[in-house]
Amino acid sequence: MSYCEVLHEKEIKKSRKPHRCSWCGQEIPVGSTYREFANVYEGEFQCNVFHQECWDACDRSAVECDGDGEYYPYYNHRGLTEREWEAQQQEAVPA
């Protein structure tokens, strides 16, 4: 049995209240599009919301980690996987 059972996943067209993105920790303001993902993880119910670009980064991160899909909430950079962020930092360093 998987440690994570997905209950539902949906795209919300417009938020009716502010939320905090589970990926980057930044605010998702009223009127914004976002993704919602509810699951049971190790027996505990969780409901997470993401900016669309953070949702996409989470998907890419899962592929980079061979499908593991685990992440630290509020720890990541908006719209980027850790590898993408590190690559950006390397490009920003003068030679």
N, C-alpha and C positions, 0 to 999 in steps of 0.2 A: 504494500500500500504506500502511496505517495505521502510525504509529510505535508503536502499542500493540496487541499481539495478546493477547486474553483467553484464558487457559488453563482456568481454572475459577473459579467464584464459588459460595459456599455459606454457609448459616447454620449455625453450630455451636450446639447447644442448651446445652451446659455445657462451659466450658473445664476442662481437666484440669491445666493449669499456668498461672501468670500470664503475661500478654502485655503488650505496650506498644502502645497504639492508634496507628496510623499517621497519624491525623488530628490528634489533640490531644496525643499523647505521654503521656497519663495511663495508669496501670495498668488492665488488665482483670483483675480478680482471679479466682482459682480459683472455679469454679461459676457464672460469669457467661455470659450469652448474648453471642455476638459474631459478626461477619461476617468471612469470609476471602475474599481476592481474589488470585489468582495470574495473572501476566501476563508477557509479554516486552515490555520497553520499550527501544526503540533497541538491540535485540540483547541486552539484559541481562535475566536472569530476576529477577523480584521476587515476593515473597509478602507481602501486607499484611493486617493484621487491624484491625478497627474496632469500637468500641462501636456498637450499633445506631443510636443517635441521631447518631453521627458519620458513619456510613454514609449516613444520610438527608441530613445536611447536605452531604456530598460530592456526592450526587446533585443537590441544590438548587443547589449552587455550579456544577456543570457546566451547568445550565440558564441560570444567570445569566451564564455566560461563553460562551454560544452553543455549548455542547456540547464545549468544549475538554477539560475534565476533569482538567487538570493542577493539582497542588497541591503545597505545600511540606510534606513530612512533619514531624509533631510541632509545627507552627507555629500551627495553628488552635485556636480555642476550642471546648471540648466541646459538640457538638450544634448549633453555629452556623456559618453561612457568614460570611465577612468583612463583607458588607453587613448581615447581621442583628446582628452584634456591634457594628458602628458605630452602627446605629440604637439599640441598647440604651444605648450610651454617651451618645448625644445626649439620650435621654429622661432619663438620670440627672443631667444637668447642670441645676442650678437656673436658673430664668429670671431 
